């Protein structure tokens, strides 16, 4: 599978399009002032503890306090709190030599662990969505290219996407020999077949980042960001880059240099795939991304076959209605046609979930099928198509009514793109001027040009409808203008003009604008 990354950088935001086999599957937008991205680490202040919710609200500098549930504290929260307090006071304590506190109880009470007004080290787990503040955790993790470093842990985990048992065993042994004391490690999927040196270099960078954060902790005052995640473009490259990537195209020279520099450190053999877009046209427009965006967003998404989806959102969940449209084979029965349409649209459903980054509960109403075997084929197809989805998700088999329920992890706001454009006729008001006033407007303009600007030959272009009206009958309006103004007025039309659009040109073919 060929993968391409197209990055469109502007003064306000960076838009990142991921293509698989030339097809848009993910669209990410990062604003320049996004201070609450997933992975950012903050020194927060505990504002209030709600015993009934078994949760606390933490001030991290956002307009609404972040939410911290007891289950997101992590088993070593006592160690974190004690360690943070000592580092804040300037003590040079280190994780690898620190005495760990006993784990907290799984069913404990948050008011027995945290105190209002205290400082606490937290990490953004879910960005602010709608009217909610960020969701946070105190179980910190630092993701790298091949490894994820987890302070105050002794566990080693291997990505479940690595299926080869001997490879998992090899990586486990390497991670065990690399792991610093009191640090846990997660071995990521891209570490498959990598050598000891690759993992060691990645681990050294992560430990260095952790130490840099700790060194600045004594000067920090809550609420304050103490460690930021990489820019979204670099994060995507770090998390997704593999040998199937054949192109990364960016339109900004500074970002181009940053990406090349980053790739030279994590994957020098792929540095050459980064290209700088130098064309005058917009990078998304020139590479066909804009067209794919326009056709992929909106309430109705139609495929070339005529089958289509209706996608609607409620406060509680998303609903997707599957319709065959005019897609049907007369040589097949209803069951076979339903299966064919469902399988085709299952692929588009999986793409839409990634593209729009839909999260929470998603209910899909597929076309009814009566045979259990066909419902199983649909379930397998949907599961296969969602294998490339990095968000955690669970798919339930189709019910006898054709309903499929999916839960999908949501850590960022849903991607929304406004695909409608302001009407050039009504300018978005929904109202247009009377056609009779349009004729008066044209006549007044031509009269001014002839009498005041001394234009003796005028070419008037209008829409076909207005042209027909001006030319109709023996006493056509254009003939009347010619006689009264004693001027040569030529009338033409263009099918590209909207109903009330017109343009006036002089005898040299230059447009006259007033």
Buried (B, 14 or more C-beta within 10 A) or exposed (E): EEBBBBBBBEEEBBBBBBBBEEEBBBBBBBEEEBEBBBBBBBBBBBBEBEEEEBBBBBBBBBEEBBBBBBEBBBBBBBBBBBBBBBBBEEEEEEBEEBEBBEEBEEEEEBBEBBEEEEBBBBBBBBBBBEEEBBBBBBBBBBBBBBBBBBBBBEEBBBBEEBEEEEBBEBBBEBBEEBBBEBBBBBBBBBBBEBEEEBBBBBBEBBBEBBEEBBEBBEEBEBBBBBBEBBBBBBBBBBBBBEEEBEBBBBBBEEBBEBBBEBBEEBBEEBBEBBEBBEEEEBBBEBBEBBEBBEEBBBEEBBBEBEBBBBBEBEEEBBBBBBBBEEBBEEEEEEBBBBBBBBBBBBBBBBBBBBBBBBBBBBBBBBBBBEEEEBBEBBBEBBBEBBEBBEBEBEBEBBEEEBEBBBBBBBBBBBBEBEEEEEEEBEEEEEEBEEEEEBBEEBBEBBBEBBEEEEBBEBBBBBBEBBBEBBEEEEEBBBBEBBEEBEBEBEBEBEEEBEBBBBBBBBEEEEEBEE
